[in-house]
Amino acid sequence: MILKRADSFERDFLRLPAHIQALVEKAIRLLAENPRHPALRVKKIRGTRNIWEARATRGYRITFNWEGEVIFFRRAGTHDILRKETK
């Protein structure tokens, strides 16, 4: 897998508490190893063409585009980021 991060993802990530950053990194590793890992609960975001979400924790998500072997991380944060993705 090729992993890329948008500037918006990096900004979001740096604003997260350190313990959440570690859990987001863990989710990214899981996603790279097995995109269908049940802990991630990966699903397409309704109302978008090709934006997906994965669970980092119960209250935090990461969003990404997924094409072939490339995962492009878009945003990281609470559920509020999901609303931003559908605009």
N, C-alpha and C positions, 0 to 999 in steps of 0.2 A: 504494500500500500504506500502511496505517496500522500503525505499529509502537508497541507498548506493552511496558513492562517491569515485571515483578512486583518487589516489594520483595526477594524471595528472589534474583532475578536480579541486582539491584543489589548486594546483599551479596556474592554469589558473585563478581561481576565485580571489585569493589574488592579482593578478596583475591588476585586473580590477579597474577602478575608483569606488569610494564608491557609487555614485548614480547608476552606472550600476550593482554593486553587489546587491543593494536593488531590482532592477528590475529582476535580475536573480533569487533571492530568491522568488520573487512574482511568476515568471514563474514556479518554482519548486512546490510551493504550489498549483497553478492552475493544474499542471500536475498530482499531487497526488490526487486532488479532482475530476478532470474530464479530462482524457487524450485526449478527443476529443473537448476540449474547442476551439472555432474558433479563438481566439486571439493567440493561440500557433502555429497554422498552422503546426501541427505535420505531418511529412512524413518520409518515409524511404529514406536513402541516397543511391542514385544509385551507383551500383558497389560494394555494401557491402552485407553481408549475413543478419545481424541483427543489424544494427546501424541506429538509428533514430535521427532526429533533431527536435528541437522546437524553436520557436522564443521567445527571451526574450525582444528584442526591434527590431526596423526596421533594425539595423545593427549588432546586436549581437545574437548569437545562443548558444544553449546547445545541446550536443549530448549525447545519452544514448542507452543502451540496455534495452529491455523491455521483460521480460518473466514472464507471469502469474501476480503475485502480487508484483514482484520485479522490481524496476527501478534502474539501475546502471548508474550513471552519469559519462561520460567519459571525456568530454572537455567542456570548456566555452570560448567564445570569438567572434571575428568578423568572417566573412565568411571564412577567411583563415583556420579556424579549420576544415571546411568541406573538404577542399583539403587534409589535413593531415589524415583524417579518411579513405580516399579512397586508401591510399598508402599501 
